[in-house]
Amino acid sequence: MTRVFNFSAGPSMLPEWVLKKASAEMLEYGSSGQSVMEMSHRSCDFMTIIQTCEQRLRRVMNIPDNYKVLFLQGGASLQFSMIPMNLLVKGKADVINTGLWSKKAMKELKKLGTCNLIASSEEAGFSYIPKTTKDQFDPEADYVYICENNTIYGTKYHQLPDTGAVPLVADLSSCILSEPIDVTQYGLIFAGAQKNMGPAGLTVVIIREDLIGKADEKTPSMLDYKTYADNDSMFNTPPTYAIYICGLVLQWLEEEIGGLDQMKTINEKKAALLYETLDQSKLFKAPVAKEDRSMMNITFVTGDAELDKKFVKEAEAAGLVNLKGHRSVGGMRASIYNAMPIEGVEKLTAFMRQFESENLK
C-alpha cells in the first residue's frame, strides 16, 4: 500500500506510529478481550485510558493544577456558544477579528451579550494579525477572544495580546501541540482534535478553575463546563475512541518525538522549507504578512485561478492531496501539522519547482 501525503486542514494526517499501534489493538485492547470501541466508558480499562490521556496532556503542555482538562463533543464550533454561556457575567466580551472562525464566534456571542470588536484585518483579506495595545481592551469585559491560528488564511499570533486582568480565551484548534506555550497566559483554551490531536469527534477544553461555575442557572447541564469538571468528563458517554487515539498521539509526542520543544524544531524546519520555496518562486506567492505566517497552514497562489486548479489536480496525481485552498479564498493551502513528515514537504516543494518550470510564462 502506498500512502499519500495528506495536506488537509482537517481531518488531517495522523502519525503512522499511532495508526499502527491502534491497528494492532483494534480487535483487543490489552487483555480486555474487546476493542476500545466496544468497551464501557465506565470500565476500569477505559478509565485508565482517559486518565492516562489527561495526564499525558498535562505533562506535554505543562498544564498547572488550577486548570481543568475537559473532554467534550460538538466540535470547536459548539464552543462559540458554550464560552459566552459560561463566561458572560457582566454581559460583554472583546474580540479580535482575524477571519471566518472568529466571525462565527462573534455571531454566537452577539446572541447572548455585547460583542466589542477591538481590531480586525478583514479590510486586507485577513492577511495579517492586527496589533493591539492593552488600553484598547475593556477592563470590565468578561473575556477577550482570539483565534490564535487561522487555517483558512495562514496567519498566526506569535505574540499574544496583553489583556491585563481580563481572561484570554483562545481557539487553538489548528496549532495546539505544535510548540510549547505558557498555559497561564490563557483563561481558556479550546481545540477540535482533528488537526493535531486525533480524529474528529473530540474537543478539548483547558479552563482555569476560577472561570468554572459562572453559567446562568438556566444553562442546560450539557452546556455547562461545571457539569464536566465535576464529573471528570464522564457525565455522559464521552467520545471514547477519539480519546484513546488522542492518548496515542500524546504518547507519540512524548516518547517518539521527545516533547513540544523538539516538535517545534521539526515544525519550524518544515515551514521554513516551504516558505523559502515560496519566497524564491517567480510563480507562486504567499499572501500573508511575513511576521504573521503560520507554521501549520501555509497558503499560496499563482494569481491565475485556472493555473491553481491545474496545480491541485497534478499534485493529487503525484500523491500530494488536499492542497486546494478554502472555498472562500481559493488558491492553495498546505496544512503541515505535526504528523506531516519532512519528506512530505520535500516532495511538495520539489513538485512546486517542477510545476513552475513547466508553467511559468
N, C-alpha and C positions, 0 to 999 in steps of 0.2 A: 504493500500500500504506500502511495506517495501522498503525504500531507501537504496542503498548500500553505502559503504564508498569508494569514488572515489579518488584514488591516482594518477590520470592522471597528466602529466606535462603540459597539456593544449590542448584543452579547459578543464578547471578544475571545481571543485565544486564551486557553488555559495552559499552564506548563505541562509538558509531556510527562514529567515526573509525577504530577498529580493525576493525570489521566491513567497512567499505567498502574499506579497504586490503587486507584478507585476501581479499575478493571479487575485487578487481582482480588479485590474484596467485594466484587459485585454480588456474587452468589452467597458469600458468607463473610460477615464481619467478625474477625477474631474467631472465637469458638462458639459464637452465638447460634449457629445453625440457620441464620437468616441474613438477608440483605438489610442494610441500613434503611432502605426504603420501606421495608416491611415491619420494622420493629416499633413497638410502642414508644411514644415520646416520654412516657413515664418509667421506662425500663432503666435498669442500672447501666446497661450498655450505652443507651443514648444520653443519659445524664452525664456519663463520663465524656462523651463526645462534645456536648455543648459546653461543659465546664472547661474542658481542655482547650476548646476553641477560644473561649473568652480569656483564659489565662495566657494563651499564646499571643492574642491580640494585645493584651495589656503589656506583655514583655516587649513585643516588637515595636509598639508605638510609645512605650514608656508612659502609660496612662496612669495618672495619680489615683490614689484610693478614693478621693472625694468626687470621682466621676463614675457614673453608671454606664455599663455597656448593655444596650438593648438590641435584641434580635427580632426584627419586625418584618411585616409583609406590606404589600401595597405599593412597592417601588418608591423611589425618591420622590415621585410626584405626589404621593399622599402626604409627604412631609410639608409640602407647600401649605396644606391646610392644618395639619397637626401642630406645626410650630406656632402659628398665631393662636390656635385654640388653647395651647398650653402656656404660652409665654406672655400673651397680652393681658396686662393687669391695668396699666394706665390707658391702654387702648390705642397706642401708636408705636410705629417702628420705622426706622430709617432703612433705606435700601439703596444700593449702588447698582445701576442697571448696566450689565455687560453682555446682554444677549437674551435669547429666547427663554432660557431656563429661569433667569431672574425675572423676566417679564411674566412668566407663568406664576412664579411665586408672588409677585406683586398683585396679580389678578385675584388670587385667593385671599391675600392679606386684606385687600380692599373690601371684601365681603364681611370681614369681621372687625375691622378697625381702620385707623388712619394710616396711610402709606406716605411717608415723607421721602420723596425722590431727592437724594443728596447729589448724585452725579450720574452721568450717562455718556456712553460712547456711541450711541445709536446714530448720531449725525455722520459718523465716519464708518458706518457699517460694522460697528463693534470690532474694529481692527486694533484697538488698544485698551488698556486698563486706565480708567480715569484716576488722576492723582487727587487725593483729598487731604485735608488737614483736620486736626482734632476739633477745631472750633466750628467746623461745618456740621457736626453731629449734635443732635438734641440730647442734652444730658438727662432729660426726662423720658426719653424713648425707652421702651421695654427691651429692645434689642436692635442691633444693626445686622442687616442681612447681605451676604455676598454669595456669588457662585465663584469659587476660587479658581477653577479651571474650566474653560469653555470649550466643549467638544466640537461645537459647530464652527467656531471662528478660529480656534487655535491660540487663544490668549490665556495667560496665567498670572495671578498675583505672585510676584516674587518678594513683595514686602506687604504685610498685612496693614490695613488701615488702623490708625490709632483712634480707638473709640472711647478711650478713657475708662470709666467705670461701667459703661454700658456693655452688656454681653455681646460678643461677636458670634453670630450664627452663620455657619458656612456649609455650603454644598461641596463636598469633596469627592463626589461620585467618580470623577474621571482622573483624580490624581492621588487618592488615598493609597498609602503604602508604597508610593513611588520614591519617597525620600523621607528623611526624618523631619518631624515637626514638633513644635512645642505645644502640647495639648492645652496647657494652662493659658494660652493666649485666646482660647475659644470658650464660649459658654456652652455651645452645642455644635457638634459635627455630625453630619449625616452623609450616607453614601449608599447608592444602589450597588449591589455586589457584582453586577455583570460586566464590569470593566477590569478591575484589578483584584477582586477578592474572591470571585467564584461565579456560579451560574446565576441566571435571572431567578427572581423569586424571593431573595433575601435583601433586606435593607438594614444596615447597621446604624444605630444612633449612639453617640457618645455624648453624654449630657452631665453637666455639673450638678451635683445633688441639690444645691440650693434653688435650682430652677424647676425642680420637680414638685408637684403638688399645688400648682397655681391655677390649674384649669378651673373654669366655672363648674359648679356642681351639676349643671345640666349637660355637661360634655359627656357623650356616650363613653362607656367604660373602655371600649376598644380603641378610642381615640385619645385616651388619657395616658401620658407617659407613666404616671404613678402606678397604673394597673400592671404594667410590665416590670417596672422597677421592684414593686412589692412581691412579684411572683417569679422573679428571675427569668423573665421572658417566656414563662410557661403557663400563662393564664389560659391560653388555648393551645391547640396543636401548632407549634412553630413549623417553619419550612425545614423539616428535619434533614433531608438530603443536601439541600443547599448549605446548611450549617456544617454538615460533615465535609463537604468539598471546601468550604471556606477554611475549615481547620486544616485540611491538607495543604491548601495554598500557604497558610501561615507556617506550617511545618517546613514546606519547601523554602520559604523565605528565611527561616531561622537556620535550618540545617544544611541546605544545598547552596543558598546564596550567601548567607553569613550576616543577615540583618539589613536594615534600611540604609546604613552608610554605604555598604557595598552595592546595594540595589541602585542607589542614586548614582554611583560611579558608572555602573553599566548603562543606566538610562541616559546619562549625560553623553556618554560615548556614542550611543545610537543617535540621539538627537543632533549632536554636533556633525556627524557624518551626513545626515540628510540635509541639515541647514547649509552646510558647506557646499553640497552639491547644488542646492537651490541658488545660493549666493553667487556661484560661479557660472550658472547657466545663462545662456542667451535666449532660451525658450521659456523656461519656467520661472515663475515669480511667486514669492511668498508675501502675501498682502499684510501680514501682521507687523506691527512695530517691533523692532528687534529687541527692545528692552522688556517686552511683554510676551515673548514667544513661549509657547508651551512645550514641555518635553514629551508630553503624551499624545497630543493631537496636532499634527503638522499639516496645515492647509497650503495648497498651491494651485496656480492656474497657468494656462498658456496665453490667455486673452482671447482665445478662439473657442467658442463652445463646441463646435464640431470636432476640433482637434482634441479637446478634452475628452469627448466621448470615444474617440479613436484610441486615445491613450488608455483609458479604463478598459476597453474591450481587449486590446492587445496585451495589456498587463495581466488580465484574467487568464488569457490563453497561456501565458508564461508562468502561471501558478501564483500570481500576486493578486489576491481577490479583495473585494470590498474597498476599493480605492475611490469610488465615486463620492464626491462631496455631498453634504446635506442638501436636500432639495431646495432649501430656502436661499442657498448661496451658490450652488453649482461648483464647478471646478473639481479638484481632487482633495482628498484628505487621507493621510496615513496615520492611523492610530497605532502607536508603538508602545503599548502598555508593557508592564513587567514581563509578561510571558513571551513577548516577541523577541526571538533571539537576534543577536547581532547579524547572523547570516541572512536573516530576512531583510534587514535594512541594506546590507551589502548587495543583495540581489536586486532590490528595488532601485538603488542608486545606479547600479550598472545598467539596468534596463532603461532608466531615465536618460542616461548619457547616450545609449544606443538609439533611443527614440528621437532624441534631439538631433543626432547626426543624420537621421533619415528623414526628418520632417522640418528642419529649420530652413526657411526660405531665404 
